[in-house]
């Protein structure tokens, strides 16, 4: 793949260092299953002190789009629907009640109420569902795990609904290995390399990956130099939350509007072809 334009070679993750990490996930022990269980238990113990199920209904809310502000066409900043478009196709999983309404929680650490939990792995959402059924048997009787895409989540956030992500503990482990010296990671890890920025269909694409294994596979195909121990040196890591904040405040043609988030298990070319049809 060709390298990025020299005038725009500074990549978003390089420009968006992580904030000081808060201990949301301790460094995983050797047993990955024990790590996942401990990670999920830590979050659920903190967040699920109070479970409710108010509206809006998932099906209705997920299809609602907040209208753009007056004069939005004159704004240089990216509009919410433009940011959401970069997240198209990436699934996350949440728990809904029998009326297809979000099952929400309160966070005792921040005081936030009506907080939706979103898992990057379906098995973590299954564990959350079990937790709901244990704490609130009546509510949990008709509860179920429901997939929703990140672009829908982002538009719901733009309408004022708060969410907390439960990242994949394996990707937390991968991020900590790339960020030597850290023992905790704040947010959802995302991965990027300047070797994978391409021009395609008259557009410049800067792919962001949710799984380290996916970006490693793309780098192996793209560059013979990116093999073995040298592979990790080509990968930058940041948090999804920080990247989205940067996208919201930066202007068009700043490089941030070139981002495209690659769903887990997909390649850049495959995803571009899917969203372009």
Helices and strands as residue ranges (DSSP letters): G 6-8, H 12-15, H 32-47, E 51-52, H 58-62, G 72-74, H 80-85, E 91-96, E 104-107, E 112-119, H 122-135, H 137-140, E 144-149, H 150-158, E 162-166, H 169-178, E 189-192, G 194-196, E 198-200, E 203-209, H 212-222, G 228-230, G 232-234, E 236-239, H 240-249, G 256-258, E 259-262, H 268-276
